[in-house]
Amino acid sequence: MSTVFIISAPSGSGKSTLVNELRRIVPGLSFSISFTTRPPRGSEQNGREYFFISRELFEDMISRDEFLEYADVFGNYYGTARRFLRDAEQSGHDLLLDIDVQGAAQIKHRLPEAVSIFVLPPNRENLEWRLNNRGLDSAEVIQRRLDTASREIENYDKYDYILVNDLLDKATDDLRAIVLSERIRHSGNTLSEEDQKQVRRAEGNRLNNARDRIQPILDSFRRAKVGHR
């Protein structure tokens, strides 16, 4: 039985980089490439970052119940096809899903045993800098993404693990520990010393153990929200 790992984050939090690093260093992970009706950005290629399809085709897939989850975000559909879970199970792999909070809620409803991980930037200022620095969006779109991030992070307590992406190497090691820890837990094997080390590292990122680190991040978004009014 495959373990499904859900990773969500506000746009610009470095989630894609973390996912790519995780796939590079952890074997046995299948990755679900989402379908979307939005046009490609920059150097994005069909079948690499997303499957770019028409709205008509996406809605046809909805009517045939081909999605594990889907959502309308900023006027464009995004969705995860069911076939990726079937393919992962047939290959004996776990499945990694890179999806937003709407999609994560749908997956958790359908697959309560899925492991959910929420990636946070170190603060709102850092997220704004990242969004500006990547040069993909207008000032208006960046503000909209920051407003969306403020709403999304309020859902942090619906996730099993919280990962603060401050230092990439540390965040990558923490994410790896979470995946390995969950595999260890499901294996039922006696834990080696290295296994115990990974479990301890993963537990440090479990929701109840990460609340003290989360609060200043939440406060930075809330202060900006009050100031924006």
N, CA and C atoms as a LAMMPS dump frame, in Angstrom:
ITEM: TIMESTEP
0
ITEM: NUMBER OF ATOMS
687
ITEM: BOX BOUNDS ff ff ff
-5.0000000000000000e+02 5.0000000000000000e+02
-5.0000000000000000e+02 5.0000000000000000e+02
-5.0000000000000000e+02 5.0000000000000000e+02
ITEM: ATOMS id mol type element x y z
1 1 1 N 0.846 -1.194 0
2 1 2 C 0 0 0
3 1 3 C 0.886 1.25 0
4 2 1 N 0.653 2.134 -0.949
5 2 2 C 1.454 3.347 -1.049
6 2 3 C 1.059 4.355 0.024
7 3 1 N 2.046 5.08 0.531
8 3 2 C 1.78 6.222 1.393
9 3 3 C 1.699 7.456 0.514
10 4 1 N 0.663 8.264 0.724
11 4 2 C 0.498 9.506 -0.03
12 4 3 C 1.016 10.655 0.82
13 5 1 N 1.959 11.411 0.285
14 5 2 C 2.511 12.58 0.957
15 5 3 C 1.993 13.834 0.263
16 6 1 N 1.311 14.675 1.028
17 6 2 C 0.774 15.94 0.522
18 6 3 C 1.697 17.068 0.972
19 7 1 N 2.145 17.892 0.037
20 7 2 C 2.945 19.068 0.388
21 7 3 C 2.237 20.31 -0.134
22 8 1 N 1.936 21.24 0.773
23 8 2 C 1.289 22.5 0.41
24 8 3 C 2.124 23.666 0.93
25 9 1 N 1.935 24.82 0.291
26 9 2 C 2.651 26.023 0.732
27 9 3 C 2.095 27.228 -0.003
28 10 1 N 2.207 28.41 0.586
29 10 2 C 1.879 29.623 -0.177
30 10 3 C 2.811 29.75 -1.383
31 11 1 N 2.305 30.311 -2.467
32 11 2 C 3.11 30.528 -3.664
33 11 3 C 4.354 31.346 -3.33
34 12 1 N 5.523 30.85 -3.765
35 12 2 C 6.773 31.558 -3.519
36 12 3 C 7.532 31.09 -2.294
37 13 1 N 7.028 30.06 -1.606
38 13 2 C 7.67 29.583 -0.375
39 13 3 C 8.834 28.63 -0.614
40 14 1 N 9.106 28.304 -1.868
41 14 2 C 10.2 27.393 -2.185
42 14 3 C 9.817 25.938 -2.187
43 15 1 N 8.52 25.678 -2.258
44 15 2 C 8.024 24.295 -2.206
45 15 3 C 8.537 23.464 -3.377
46 16 1 N 8.512 24.032 -4.585
47 16 2 C 8.948 23.269 -5.76
48 16 3 C 10.41 22.859 -5.656
49 17 1 N 11.244 23.753 -5.148
50 17 2 C 12.659 23.429 -4.963
51 17 3 C 12.818 22.296 -3.96
52 18 1 N 12.076 22.362 -2.852
53 18 2 C 12.133 21.302 -1.838
54 18 3 C 11.682 19.959 -2.417
55 19 1 N 10.608 19.993 -3.177
56 19 2 C 10.086 18.76 -3.782
57 19 3 C 11.127 18.161 -4.732
58 20 1 N 11.752 19.001 -5.535
59 20 2 C 12.769 18.51 -6.466
60 20 3 C 13.961 17.901 -5.731
61 21 1 N 14.382 18.533 -4.637
62 21 2 C 15.489 18.001 -3.842
63 21 3 C 15.099 16.672 -3.202
64 22 1 N 13.885 16.597 -2.684
65 22 2 C 13.413 15.356 -2.057
66 22 3 C 13.409 14.219 -3.065
67 23 1 N 12.916 14.469 -4.257
68 23 2 C 12.863 13.428 -5.286
69 23 3 C 14.263 12.979 -5.698
70 24 1 N 15.208 13.885 -5.603
71 24 2 C 16.586 13.561 -5.983
72 24 3 C 17.259 12.654 -4.961
73 25 1 N 16.945 12.842 -3.663
74 25 2 C 17.685 12.132 -2.607
75 25 3 C 16.921 10.968 -1.981
76 26 1 N 15.621 10.858 -2.249
77 26 2 C 14.831 9.761 -1.664
78 26 3 C 14.278 8.888 -2.782
79 27 1 N 14.691 7.619 -2.844
80 27 2 C 14.176 6.721 -3.888
81 27 3 C 12.752 6.262 -3.577
82 28 1 N 12.102 5.703 -4.594
83 28 2 C 10.789 5.097 -4.389
84 28 3 C 9.656 6.093 -4.216
85 29 1 N 9.838 7.308 -4.774
86 29 2 C 8.781 8.314 -4.71
87 29 3 C 8.276 8.602 -6.126
88 30 1 N 6.996 8.398 -6.34
89 30 2 C 6.379 8.829 -7.59
90 30 3 C 5.798 10.218 -7.377
91 31 1 N 5.896 11.051 -8.409
92 31 2 C 5.419 12.427 -8.291
93 31 3 C 4.247 12.645 -9.217
94 32 1 N 3.194 13.217 -8.665
95 32 2 C 2.018 13.506 -9.469
96 32 3 C 2.151 14.895 -10.088
97 33 1 N 2.174 14.954 -11.403
98 33 2 C 2.189 16.234 -12.104
99 33 3 C 0.741 16.682 -12.298
100 34 1 N 0.426 17.855 -11.772
101 34 2 C -0.948 18.344 -11.82
102 34 3 C -1.348 18.766 -13.223
103 35 1 N -2.65 18.718 -13.466
104 35 2 C -3.233 19.274 -14.68
105 35 3 C -3.692 20.698 -14.38
106 36 1 N -3.568 21.586 -15.343
107 36 2 C -4.049 22.948 -15.143
108 36 3 C -4.536 23.54 -16.46
109 37 1 N -5.441 24.512 -16.338
110 37 2 C -5.93 25.227 -17.52
111 37 3 C -5.211 26.555 -17.708
112 38 1 N -4.283 26.903 -16.796
113 38 2 C -3.558 28.174 -16.992
114 38 3 C -2.459 27.985 -18.038
115 39 1 N -2.059 29.063 -18.688
116 39 2 C -0.98 28.954 -19.684
117 39 3 C 0.367 28.764 -19.011
118 40 1 N 1.35 28.182 -19.722
119 40 2 C 2.697 28.022 -19.155
120 40 3 C 3.333 29.38 -18.848
121 41 1 N 4.204 29.389 -17.81
122 41 2 C 4.948 30.602 -17.462
123 41 3 C 6.431 30.363 -17.717
124 42 1 N 7.088 31.391 -18.215
125 42 2 C 8.535 31.325 -18.384
126 42 3 C 8.966 30.119 -19.2
127 43 1 N 9.832 29.296 -18.595
128 43 2 C 10.384 28.132 -19.301
129 43 3 C 9.615 26.843 -19.016
130 44 1 N 8.427 26.943 -18.411
131 44 2 C 7.644 25.742 -18.104
132 44 3 C 7.328 24.945 -19.366
133 45 1 N 7.342 23.625 -19.206
134 45 2 C 7.06 22.739 -20.337
135 45 3 C 5.922 21.789 -19.993
136 46 1 N 5.095 21.498 -20.987
137 46 2 C 3.994 20.567 -20.792
138 46 3 C 4.526 19.196 -20.395
139 47 1 N 3.967 18.64 -19.316
140 47 2 C 4.394 17.326 -18.846
141 47 3 C 5.564 17.37 -17.887
142 48 1 N 6.142 18.554 -17.653
143 48 2 C 7.242 18.669 -16.689
144 48 3 C 6.737 19.345 -15.415
145 49 1 N 6.385 20.631 -15.489
146 49 2 C 5.811 21.306 -14.318
147 49 3 C 4.322 20.97 -14.153
148 50 1 N 3.605 21.009 -15.283
149 50 2 C 2.166 20.723 -15.305
150 50 3 C 1.819 20.074 -16.647
151 51 1 N 0.617 19.487 -16.683
152 51 2 C -0.005 19.162 -17.953
153 51 3 C -0.946 20.325 -18.264
154 52 1 N -0.645 21.068 -19.296
155 52 2 C -1.438 22.242 -19.652
156 52 3 C -2.524 21.818 -20.644
157 53 1 N -3.777 21.945 -20.211
158 53 2 C -4.885 21.497 -21.061
159 53 3 C -5.959 22.583 -21.103
160 54 1 N -6.911 22.415 -22.027
161 54 2 C -7.988 23.391 -22.17
162 54 3 C -9.008 23.236 -21.04
163 55 1 N -9.755 24.292 -20.812
164 55 2 C -10.81 24.243 -19.802
165 55 3 C -11.857 23.188 -20.166
166 56 1 N -12.16 23.095 -21.45
167 56 2 C -13.139 22.107 -21.922
168 56 3 C -12.686 20.689 -21.597
169 57 1 N -11.412 20.377 -21.85
170 57 2 C -10.896 19.039 -21.561
171 57 3 C -10.867 18.786 -20.061
172 58 1 N -10.49 19.805 -19.274
173 58 2 C -10.462 19.636 -17.82
174 58 3 C -11.863 19.314 -17.302
175 59 1 N -12.851 20.043 -17.764
176 59 2 C -14.219 19.813 -17.29
177 59 3 C -14.75 18.463 -17.751
178 60 1 N -14.269 17.988 -18.912
179 60 2 C -14.623 16.639 -19.365
180 60 3 C -14.037 15.597 -18.413
181 61 1 N -12.784 15.826 -17.941
182 61 2 C -12.163 14.915 -16.974
183 61 3 C -12.91 14.939 -15.643
184 62 1 N -13.407 16.104 -15.238
185 62 2 C -14.218 16.2 -14.017
186 62 3 C -15.471 15.35 -14.158
187 63 1 N -16.129 15.477 -15.31
188 63 2 C -17.386 14.744 -15.527
189 63 3 C -17.171 13.239 -15.507
190 64 1 N -15.953 12.797 -15.85
191 64 2 C -15.636 11.366 -15.844
192 64 3 C -14.977 10.923 -14.536
193 65 1 N -14.983 11.827 -13.533
194 65 2 C -14.457 11.537 -12.196
195 65 3 C -13.003 11.053 -12.244
196 66 1 N -12.185 11.739 -13.061
197 66 2 C -10.795 11.33 -13.231
198 66 3 C -9.831 12.001 -12.25
199 67 1 N -10.364 12.877 -11.393
200 67 2 C -9.479 13.582 -10.468
201 67 3 C -9.644 13.104 -9.03
202 68 1 N -8.508 12.958 -8.341
203 68 2 C -8.54 12.753 -6.896
204 68 3 C -8.974 14.034 -6.206
205 69 1 N -8.527 15.162 -6.762
206 69 2 C -8.905 16.479 -6.257
207 69 3 C -8.742 17.478 -7.387
208 70 1 N -9.504 18.563 -7.276
209 70 2 C -9.303 19.676 -8.202
210 70 3 C -9.853 20.952 -7.559
211 71 1 N -9.389 22.084 -8.046
212 71 2 C -9.827 23.364 -7.495
213 71 3 C -9.705 24.434 -8.567
214 72 1 N -10.484 25.497 -8.386
215 72 2 C -10.393 26.679 -9.237
216 72 3 C -9.605 27.723 -8.464
217 73 1 N -8.417 28.085 -8.965
218 73 2 C -7.529 29.023 -8.286
219 73 3 C -7.241 30.19 -9.224
220 74 1 N -7.624 31.384 -8.809
221 74 2 C -7.407 32.58 -9.637
222 74 3 C -7.995 32.411 -11.036
223 75 1 N -9.127 31.695 -11.136
224 75 2 C -9.801 31.558 -12.417
225 75 3 C -9.298 30.428 -13.297
226 76 1 N -8.35 29.637 -12.791
227 76 2 C -7.84 28.485 -13.54
228 76 3 C -8.006 27.211 -12.722
229 77 1 N -8.31 26.124 -13.408
230 77 2 C -8.417 24.824 -12.746
231 77 3 C -7.03 24.221 -12.513
232 78 1 N -6.904 23.522 -11.382
233 78 2 C -5.739 22.688 -11.087
234 78 3 C -6.285 21.373 -10.545
235 79 1 N -5.678 20.246 -10.922
236 79 2 C -6.185 18.976 -10.418
237 79 3 C -5.166 17.855 -10.475
238 80 1 N -5.397 16.847 -9.628
239 80 2 C -4.546 15.658 -9.546
240 80 3 C -5.308 14.46 -10.085
241 81 1 N -4.787 13.83 -11.117
242 81 2 C -5.459 12.683 -11.737
243 81 3 C -5.334 11.432 -10.868
244 82 1 N -6.401 10.652 -10.8
245 82 2 C -6.42 9.417 -10.019
246 82 3 C -5.354 8.416 -10.479
247 83 1 N -5.041 8.456 -11.773
248 83 2 C -4.156 7.425 -12.337
249 83 3 C -2.772 7.442 -11.695
250 84 1 N -2.341 8.589 -11.153
251 84 2 C -1.012 8.641 -10.543
252 84 3 C -0.94 7.77 -9.289
253 85 1 N -2.029 7.706 -8.536
254 85 2 C -2.045 6.842 -7.351
255 85 3 C -2.04 5.376 -7.767
256 86 1 N -2.803 5.024 -8.781
257 86 2 C -2.802 3.644 -9.284
258 86 3 C -1.409 3.253 -9.77
259 87 1 N -0.779 4.151 -10.521
260 87 2 C 0.556 3.861 -11.059
261 87 3 C 1.58 3.681 -9.942
262 88 1 N 1.502 4.52 -8.901
263 88 2 C 2.434 4.418 -7.774
264 88 3 C 2.265 3.088 -7.059
265 89 1 N 1.023 2.691 -6.83
266 89 2 C 0.759 1.423 -6.136
267 89 3 C 1.266 0.242 -6.95
268 90 1 N 1.088 0.298 -8.256
269 90 2 C 1.55 -0.806 -9.113
270 90 3 C 3.074 -0.918 -9.125
271 91 1 N 3.756 0.224 -8.977
272 91 2 C 5.226 0.215 -8.996
273 91 3 C 5.83 0.047 -7.603
274 92 1 N 4.984 -0.011 -6.565
275 92 2 C 5.484 -0.16 -5.2
276 92 3 C 6.097 1.11 -4.645
277 93 1 N 5.748 2.25 -5.204
278 93 2 C 6.257 3.536 -4.752
279 93 3 C 5.254 4.245 -3.854
280 94 1 N 5.752 5.229 -3.092
281 94 2 C 4.876 6.175 -2.416
282 94 3 C 4.589 7.308 -3.396
283 95 1 N 3.506 8.055 -3.129
284 95 2 C 3.096 9.12 -4.047
285 95 3 C 3.242 10.473 -3.377
286 96 1 N 3.888 11.398 -4.091
287 96 2 C 4.117 12.749 -3.61
288 96 3 C 3.211 13.709 -4.366
289 97 1 N 2.404 14.478 -3.62
290 97 2 C 1.482 15.431 -4.223
291 97 3 C 1.867 16.853 -3.821
292 98 1 N 2.046 17.707 -4.801
293 98 2 C 2.344 19.126 -4.595
294 98 3 C 1.061 19.889 -4.916
295 99 1 N 0.246 20.188 -3.874
296 99 2 C -1.083 20.763 -4.118
297 99 3 C -1.402 21.847 -3.089
298 100 1 N -2.395 22.687 -3.407
299 100 2 C -2.753 23.786 -2.515
300 100 3 C -3.672 23.305 -1.389
301 101 1 N -4.059 24.242 -0.504
302 101 2 C -4.828 23.85 0.683
303 101 3 C -6.207 23.304 0.328
304 102 1 N -6.808 23.806 -0.764
305 102 2 C -8.115 23.268 -1.18
306 102 3 C -7.979 21.803 -1.587
307 103 1 N -6.968 21.537 -2.417
308 103 2 C -6.745 20.172 -2.865
309 103 3 C -6.364 19.253 -1.728
310 104 1 N -5.543 19.761 -0.801
311 104 2 C -5.116 18.952 0.346
312 104 3 C -6.311 18.528 1.187
313 105 1 N -7.251 19.433 1.387
314 105 2 C -8.452 19.109 2.17
315 105 3 C -9.264 18.013 1.483
316 106 1 N -9.358 18.079 0.151
317 106 2 C -10.085 17.044 -0.586
318 106 3 C -9.399 15.685 -0.473
319 107 1 N -8.057 15.688 -0.598
320 107 2 C -7.31 14.428 -0.497
321 107 3 C -7.463 13.84 0.898
322 108 1 N -7.354 14.669 1.934
323 108 2 C -7.478 14.192 3.316
324 108 3 C -8.87 13.612 3.575
325 109 1 N -9.872 14.187 2.916
326 109 2 C -11.237 13.67 3.069
327 109 3 C -11.356 12.291 2.425
328 110 1 N -10.742 12.132 1.262
329 110 2 C -10.812 10.85 0.548
330 110 3 C -9.83 9.829 1.1
331 111 1 N -8.639 10.312 1.526
332 111 2 C -7.575 9.437 2.023
333 111 3 C -7.093 9.954 3.38
334 112 1 N -7.835 9.674 4.459
335 112 2 C -7.478 10.222 5.777
336 112 3 C -6.083 9.821 6.253
337 113 1 N -5.56 8.706 5.73
338 113 2 C -4.243 8.232 6.159
339 113 3 C -3.101 8.957 5.457
340 114 1 N -3.404 9.822 4.479
341 114 2 C -2.366 10.584 3.782
342 114 3 C -1.603 11.458 4.769
343 115 1 N -0.316 11.63 4.526
344 115 2 C 0.549 12.43 5.399
345 115 3 C 0.657 13.835 4.812
346 116 1 N 0.258 14.848 5.581
347 116 2 C 0.227 16.209 5.05
348 116 3 C 1.319 17.072 5.68
349 117 1 N 1.974 17.858 4.834
350 117 2 C 3.109 18.704 5.236
351 117 3 C 2.869 20.106 4.692
352 118 1 N 2.925 21.104 5.576
353 118 2 C 2.733 22.489 5.162
354 118 3 C 4.064 23.224 5.265
355 119 1 N 4.477 23.833 4.157
356 119 2 C 5.746 24.565 4.105
357 119 3 C 5.467 26.054 4.303
358 120 1 N 6.177 26.667 5.24
359 120 2 C 6.017 28.091 5.524
360 120 3 C 7.289 28.856 5.202
361 121 1 N 7.161 30.085 4.709
362 121 2 C 8.341 30.949 4.618
363 121 3 C 8.704 31.41 6.035
364 122 1 N 9.923 31.929 6.252
365 122 2 C 10.294 32.368 7.608
366 122 3 C 9.483 33.554 8.107
367 123 1 N 8.935 34.369 7.196
368 123 2 C 8.056 35.485 7.558
369 123 3 C 7.458 36.071 6.274
370 124 1 N 6.535 36.996 6.444
371 124 2 C 5.869 37.582 5.283
372 124 3 C 6.837 38.397 4.43
373 125 1 N 7.741 39.129 5.068
374 125 2 C 8.694 39.951 4.33
375 125 3 C 9.551 39.101 3.395
376 126 1 N 9.97 37.941 3.902
377 126 2 C 10.772 37.038 3.086
378 126 3 C 9.975 36.528 1.888
379 127 1 N 8.7 36.211 2.109
380 127 2 C 7.858 35.726 1.008
381 127 3 C 7.681 36.815 -0.041
382 128 1 N 7.44 38.041 0.394
383 128 2 C 7.281 39.147 -0.556
384 128 3 C 8.56 39.339 -1.373
385 129 1 N 9.71 39.238 -0.715
386 129 2 C 10.986 39.365 -1.421
387 129 3 C 11.134 38.263 -2.463
388 130 1 N 10.787 37.023 -2.095
389 130 2 C 10.901 35.903 -3.042
390 130 3 C 10.001 36.101 -4.25
391 131 1 N 8.769 36.542 -4.009
392 131 2 C 7.822 36.744 -5.11
393 131 3 C 8.311 37.842 -6.061
394 132 1 N 8.847 38.91 -5.498
395 132 2 C 9.389 39.987 -6.327
396 132 3 C 10.639 39.542 -7.073
397 133 1 N 11.483 38.768 -6.398
398 133 2 C 12.777 38.4 -6.953
399 133 3 C 12.667 37.431 -8.125
400 134 1 N 11.621 36.591 -8.136
401 134 2 C 11.518 35.624 -9.24
402 134 3 C 11.017 36.264 -10.531
403 135 1 N 10.452 37.481 -10.421
404 135 2 C 10.132 38.265 -11.612
405 135 3 C 9.083 37.683 -12.533
406 136 1 N 8.156 36.906 -11.999
407 136 2 C 7.142 36.266 -12.843
408 136 3 C 5.831 37.043 -12.895
409 137 1 N 5.575 37.866 -11.862
410 137 2 C 4.25 38.463 -11.709
411 137 3 C 4.315 39.981 -11.577
412 138 1 N 3.2 40.619 -11.92
413 138 2 C 3.067 42.058 -11.735
414 138 3 C 2.882 42.367 -10.252
415 139 1 N 3.01 43.649 -9.891
416 139 2 C 2.829 44.063 -8.496
417 139 3 C 1.431 43.705 -8
418 140 1 N 0.448 43.838 -8.884
419 140 2 C -0.936 43.51 -8.512
420 140 3 C -1.081 42.027 -8.204
421 141 1 N -0.488 41.177 -9.042
422 141 2 C -0.574 39.728 -8.83
423 141 3 C 0.184 39.327 -7.565
424 142 1 N 1.332 39.951 -7.327
425 142 2 C 2.109 39.649 -6.118
426 142 3 C 1.294 39.983 -4.869
427 143 1 N 0.623 41.13 -4.881
428 143 2 C -0.206 41.49 -3.728
429 143 3 C -1.328 40.475 -3.537
430 144 1 N -1.9 40.022 -4.634
431 144 2 C -2.97 39.022 -4.553
432 144 3 C -2.429 37.713 -3.983
433 145 1 N -1.202 37.343 -4.375
434 145 2 C -0.597 36.117 -3.845
435 145 3 C -0.304 36.257 -2.356
436 146 1 N 0.118 37.438 -1.927
437 146 2 C 0.373 37.669 -0.5
438 146 3 C -0.926 37.607 0.298
439 147 1 N -1.996 38.167 -0.258
440 147 2 C -3.302 38.1 0.416
441 147 3 C -3.773 36.652 0.521
442 148 1 N -3.574 35.891 -0.571
443 148 2 C -3.943 34.471 -0.563
444 148 3 C -3.109 33.709 0.459
445 149 1 N -1.81 34.019 0.521
446 149 2 C -0.924 33.36 1.495
447 149 3 C -1.41 33.601 2.916
448 150 1 N -1.87 34.822 3.203
449 150 2 C -2.372 35.14 4.547
450 150 3 C -3.548 34.251 4.921
451 151 1 N -4.396 33.955 3.933
452 151 2 C -5.535 33.069 4.202
453 151 3 C -5.091 31.616 4.296
454 152 1 N -4.177 31.219 3.405
455 152 2 C -3.755 29.817 3.37
456 152 3 C -3.053 29.392 4.656
457 153 1 N -2.195 30.263 5.189
458 153 2 C -1.425 29.849 6.367
459 153 3 C -2.306 29.659 7.598
460 154 1 N -3.51 30.21 7.579
461 154 2 C -4.431 29.992 8.696
462 154 3 C -4.9 28.539 8.749
463 155 1 N -4.633 27.782 7.68
464 155 2 C -5.005 26.362 7.64
465 155 3 C -3.883 25.45 8.138
466 156 1 N -2.813 26.038 8.684
467 156 2 C -1.642 25.235 9.058
468 156 3 C -1.99 24.114 10.022
469 157 1 N -2.977 24.358 10.913
470 157 2 C -3.27 23.355 11.942
471 157 3 C -4.058 22.161 11.412
472 158 1 N -4.347 22.142 10.118
473 158 2 C -4.996 20.977 9.504
474 158 3 C -3.959 19.993 8.957
475 159 1 N -2.679 20.334 9.093
476 159 2 C -1.594 19.514 8.549
477 159 3 C -0.889 18.734 9.655
478 160 1 N -0.302 17.612 9.274
479 160 2 C 0.393 16.759 10.243
480 160 3 C 1.756 17.323 10.628
481 161 1 N 2.437 17.917 9.641
482 161 2 C 3.786 18.447 9.865
483 161 3 C 3.872 19.882 9.339
484 162 1 N 4.716 20.689 10.01
485 162 2 C 4.98 22.055 9.571
486 162 3 C 6.477 22.19 9.324
487 163 1 N 6.809 22.688 8.136
488 163 2 C 8.206 22.836 7.746
489 163 3 C 8.465 24.305 7.445
490 164 1 N 9.401 24.918 8.167
491 164 2 C 9.76 26.313 7.902
492 164 3 C 10.95 26.318 6.954
493 165 1 N 10.737 26.855 5.755
494 165 2 C 11.782 26.857 4.733
495 165 3 C 12.627 28.125 4.841
496 166 1 N 13.528 28.121 5.812
497 166 2 C 14.444 29.237 6.023
498 166 3 C 15.782 28.925 5.346
499 167 1 N 16.404 27.833 5.776
500 167 2 C 17.641 27.346 5.161
501 167 3 C 17.303 26.107 4.338
502 168 1 N 17.613 26.145 3.042
503 168 2 C 17.2 25.074 2.139
504 168 3 C 17.742 23.715 2.563
505 169 1 N 19.015 23.64 2.93
506 169 2 C 19.611 22.353 3.314
507 169 3 C 18.897 21.748 4.514
508 170 1 N 18.628 22.579 5.516
509 170 2 C 17.948 22.084 6.722
510 170 3 C 16.521 21.655 6.399
511 171 1 N 15.817 22.481 5.629
512 171 2 C 14.435 22.147 5.276
513 171 3 C 14.376 20.856 4.464
514 172 1 N 15.343 20.671 3.565
515 172 2 C 15.395 19.441 2.77
516 172 3 C 15.641 18.229 3.664
517 173 1 N 16.573 18.349 4.607
518 173 2 C 16.855 17.239 5.523
519 173 3 C 15.647 16.933 6.399
520 174 1 N 14.927 17.962 6.829
521 174 2 C 13.723 17.753 7.637
522 174 3 C 12.645 17.047 6.828
523 175 1 N 12.478 17.462 5.569
524 175 2 C 11.47 16.835 4.712
525 175 3 C 11.827 15.375 4.452
526 176 1 N 13.082 15.111 4.2
527 176 2 C 13.542 13.731 4.017
528 176 3 C 13.253 12.9 5.268
529 177 1 N 13.516 13.483 6.436
530 177 2 C 13.284 12.764 7.698
531 177 3 C 11.802 12.422 7.873
532 178 1 N 10.932 13.326 7.475
533 178 2 C 9.487 13.074 7.592
534 178 3 C 9.085 11.877 6.735
535 179 1 N 9.538 11.865 5.488
536 179 2 C 9.198 10.759 4.582
537 179 3 C 9.76 9.438 5.107
538 180 1 N 11.032 9.442 5.508
539 180 2 C 11.646 8.207 6.005
540 180 3 C 10.987 7.752 7.3
541 181 1 N 10.654 8.693 8.176
542 181 2 C 10.006 8.35 9.443
543 181 3 C 8.658 7.674 9.216
544 182 1 N 7.884 8.217 8.273
545 182 2 C 6.578 7.614 7.981
546 182 3 C 6.746 6.222 7.369
547 183 1 N 7.753 6.04 6.55
548 183 2 C 8.02 4.704 5.998
549 183 3 C 8.42 3.738 7.109
550 184 1 N 9.254 4.204 8.024
551 184 2 C 9.68 3.372 9.154
552 184 3 C 8.467 2.969 9.991
553 185 1 N 7.59 3.946 10.234
554 185 2 C 6.404 3.687 11.06
555 185 3 C 5.501 2.643 10.418
556 186 1 N 5.366 2.705 9.104
557 186 2 C 4.492 1.753 8.417
558 186 3 C 5.138 0.378 8.231
559 187 1 N 6.463 0.33 8.313
560 187 2 C 7.152 -0.949 8.085
561 187 3 C 6.956 -1.928 9.237
562 188 1 N 6.813 -1.404 10.461
563 188 2 C 6.679 -2.262 11.636
564 188 3 C 7.974 -2.917 12.061
565 189 1 N 9.099 -2.532 11.447
566 189 2 C 10.398 -3.119 11.788
567 189 3 C 10.979 -2.497 13.06
568 190 1 N 11.911 -3.222 13.686
569 190 2 C 12.631 -2.668 14.83
570 190 3 C 13.507 -1.509 14.356
571 191 1 N 13.506 -0.428 15.118
572 191 2 C 14.209 0.772 14.692
573 191 3 C 15.714 0.682 14.961
574 192 1 N 16.501 0.967 13.948
575 192 2 C 17.948 1.068 14.117
576 192 3 C 18.264 2.432 14.731
577 193 1 N 19.526 2.644 15.047
578 193 2 C 19.931 3.941 15.604
579 193 3 C 19.676 5.061 14.592
580 194 1 N 19.965 4.785 13.317
581 194 2 C 19.724 5.787 12.274
582 194 3 C 18.23 6.046 12.104
583 195 1 N 17.415 4.987 12.198
584 195 2 C 15.964 5.144 12.128
585 195 3 C 15.468 6.064 13.247
586 196 1 N 15.955 5.822 14.446
587 196 2 C 15.548 6.636 15.594
588 196 3 C 15.917 8.099 15.39
589 197 1 N 17.075 8.343 14.797
590 197 2 C 17.52 9.703 14.521
591 197 3 C 16.563 10.398 13.546
592 198 1 N 16.149 9.678 12.503
593 198 2 C 15.224 10.257 11.525
594 198 3 C 13.859 10.527 12.154
595 199 1 N 13.413 9.601 12.991
596 199 2 C 12.113 9.78 13.657
597 199 3 C 12.149 10.997 14.563
598 200 1 N 13.225 11.165 15.338
599 200 2 C 13.335 12.333 16.225
600 200 3 C 13.323 13.629 15.425
601 201 1 N 14.039 13.638 14.316
602 201 2 C 14.088 14.847 13.485
603 201 3 C 12.698 15.154 12.914
604 202 1 N 12.012 14.128 12.451
605 202 2 C 10.672 14.317 11.904
606 202 3 C 9.711 14.824 12.975
607 203 1 N 9.791 14.245 14.171
608 203 2 C 8.878 14.631 15.25
609 203 3 C 9.032 16.099 15.635
610 204 1 N 10.228 16.639 15.451
611 204 2 C 10.436 18.056 15.74
612 204 3 C 9.61 18.961 14.843
613 205 1 N 9.173 18.419 13.704
614 205 2 C 8.354 19.19 12.768
615 205 3 C 6.873 18.838 12.825
616 206 1 N 6.52 17.929 13.726
617 206 2 C 5.103 17.599 13.862
618 206 3 C 4.363 18.817 14.407
619 207 1 N 3.118 18.984 14.008
620 207 2 C 2.353 20.19 14.313
621 207 3 C 2.49 20.636 15.765
622 208 1 N 2.218 19.733 16.695
623 208 2 C 2.221 20.123 18.105
624 208 3 C 3.6 20.52 18.617
625 209 1 N 4.655 20.067 17.942
626 209 2 C 6.014 20.403 18.36
627 209 3 C 6.566 21.629 17.634
628 210 1 N 5.8 22.149 16.675
629 210 2 C 6.293 23.268 15.867
630 210 3 C 5.558 24.575 16.138
631 211 1 N 4.611 24.556 17.058
632 211 2 C 3.751 25.731 17.261
633 211 3 C 4.536 26.979 17.677
634 212 1 N 5.555 26.811 18.509
635 212 2 C 6.329 27.981 18.955
636 212 3 C 7.034 28.659 17.782
637 213 1 N 7.493 27.862 16.805
638 213 2 C 8.167 28.424 15.635
639 213 3 C 7.177 29.061 14.667
640 214 1 N 5.934 28.577 14.684
641 214 2 C 4.925 29.064 13.748
642 214 3 C 4.392 30.437 14.147
643 215 1 N 4.251 30.671 15.443
644 215 2 C 3.563 31.875 15.901
645 215 3 C 4.159 33.18 15.369
646 216 1 N 5.495 33.375 15.414
647 216 2 C 6.046 34.629 14.864
648 216 3 C 5.77 34.794 13.365
649 217 1 N 5.709 33.688 12.635
650 217 2 C 5.416 33.752 11.203
651 217 3 C 3.975 34.202 10.982
652 218 1 N 3.061 33.613 11.726
653 218 2 C 1.656 34.017 11.639
654 218 3 C 1.504 35.49 11.993
655 219 1 N 2.212 35.922 13.034
656 219 2 C 2.118 37.32 13.48
657 219 3 C 2.585 38.28 12.39
658 220 1 N 3.624 37.89 11.636
659 220 2 C 4.141 38.776 10.583
660 220 3 C 3.1 38.983 9.481
661 221 1 N 2.309 37.946 9.197
662 221 2 C 1.248 38.08 8.2
663 221 3 C 0.074 38.875 8.754
664 222 1 N -0.25 38.668 10.019
665 222 2 C -1.375 39.363 10.616
666 222 3 C -1.107 40.857 10.758
667 223 1 N 0.14 41.216 11.105
668 223 2 C 0.493 42.639 11.193
669 223 3 C 0.346 43.311 9.837
670 224 1 N 0.801 42.631 8.794
671 224 2 C 0.691 43.204 7.447
672 224 3 C -0.769 43.346 7.019
673 225 1 N -1.586 42.406 7.431
674 225 2 C -3.001 42.442 7.084
675 225 3 C -3.683 43.644 7.732
676 226 1 N -3.352 43.894 8.984
677 226 2 C -3.912 45.047 9.689
678 226 3 C -3.423 46.343 9.048
679 227 1 N -2.117 46.406 8.711
680 227 2 C -1.549 47.584 8.081
681 227 3 C -2.139 47.852 6.71
682 228 1 N -2.49 46.76 5.984
683 228 2 C -3.024 46.88 4.632
684 228 3 C -4.415 47.506 4.632
685 229 1 N -5.124 47.329 5.75
686 229 2 C -6.458 47.913 5.844
687 229 3 C -6.368 49.443 5.885
